[in-house]
């Protein structure tokens, strides 16, 4: 399927991930605490989060990157712009953990 013209992943290859994470059925106490510390957790990710996400997913196709992100947040993600600040935080943590484990 074609990417929307304004999708930043459309022209940006994403990176290799050692292992795909999955979202827990219920958020842990640590996740709830992290969410409460974020300013506007349901708002859009920060520019720094967006840049870090692109760097961690570098080398993957758009579809591969979206599949990884979808598996981590536990819902269908069609574009990076679909993510909230909190979800982006979860994805970044999972990708960093996978990178360190490899």
C-alpha positions in Angstrom: 0.0 0.0 0.0 1.2 3.5 -0.8 2.4 5.8 2.0 0.7 9.2 2.5 2.7 12.0 1.0 3.3 13.6 4.4 4.5 10.4 6.1 8.1 10.8 7.3 8.7 7.0 7.0 7.9 7.0 3.3 11.4 8.1 2.3 13.2 7.0 5.4 14.5 3.4 5.7 14.2 2.1 9.1 16.9 0.1 11.1 17.5 -3.5 11.9 16.0 -4.6 15.2 17.3 -7.7 17.0 14.0 -8.7 18.3 10.4 -7.4 18.1 8.7 -6.6 21.4 5.1 -7.0 22.2 2.9 -4.8 24.3 1.8 -6.3 27.6 -1.9 -7.0 28.0 -1.9 -4.7 31.0 0.6 -1.9 31.5 3.0 -2.5 34.3 3.3 -0.2 37.3 6.5 1.2 35.8 4.6 2.0 32.5 1.9 3.7 34.5 4.5 5.7 36.4 6.3 6.6 33.2 3.1 7.7 31.6 2.2 9.9 34.5 5.6 11.6 34.3 5.2 12.6 30.7 3.8 16.0 29.9 0.8 15.4 27.5 1.3 11.6 27.1 -1.6 11.4 24.6 -0.1 14.2 22.5 2.3 13.9 19.6 5.8 12.7 20.2 8.6 15.3 20.6 10.9 16.1 17.7 13.7 14.4 19.6 11.6 11.2 20.0 10.8 11.2 16.3 14.5 11.6 15.3 15.5 8.8 17.7 12.8 6.5 16.4 14.0 7.0 12.8 17.6 6.4 13.9 16.7 3.1 15.7 14.6 1.9 12.8 17.2 2.8 10.1 17.7 0.1 7.5 14.3 -1.3 7.6 11.6 -0.8 5.0 8.6 1.3 5.9 6.5 -1.8 6.2 9.0 -3.6 8.4 9.3 -0.6 10.7 5.5 -0.3 11.0 5.3 -4.0 11.8 7.8 -3.6 14.6 6.1 -0.6 16.0 2.7 -2.2 15.8 3.9 -5.3 17.6 5.3 -3.1 20.4 2.3 -0.8 21.0 -0.2 -3.6 20.5 -2.4 -1.8 17.9 -2.3 -1.2 14.2 0.0 1.7 13.3 -0.2 3.0 9.7 2.2 6.0 10.2 4.6 7.3 12.7 2.2 10.2 13.1 -0.3 7.7 14.6 1.8 7.4 17.7 1.4 9.3 20.9 4.2 10.6 23.0 3.7 7.7 25.5 3.6 5.1 22.7 6.7 6.5 21.2 8.4 6.2 24.6 7.5 2.6 24.8 8.7 1.9 21.3 12.0 3.6 21.9 12.6 1.7 25.2 11.8 -1.6 23.5 14.1 -0.9 20.5 17.0 0.2 22.8 16.6 -2.9 24.9 16.6 -5.1 21.7 19.7 -3.3 20.4 21.5 -3.8 23.7 20.6 -7.5 23.8 22.2 -8.2 20.4 
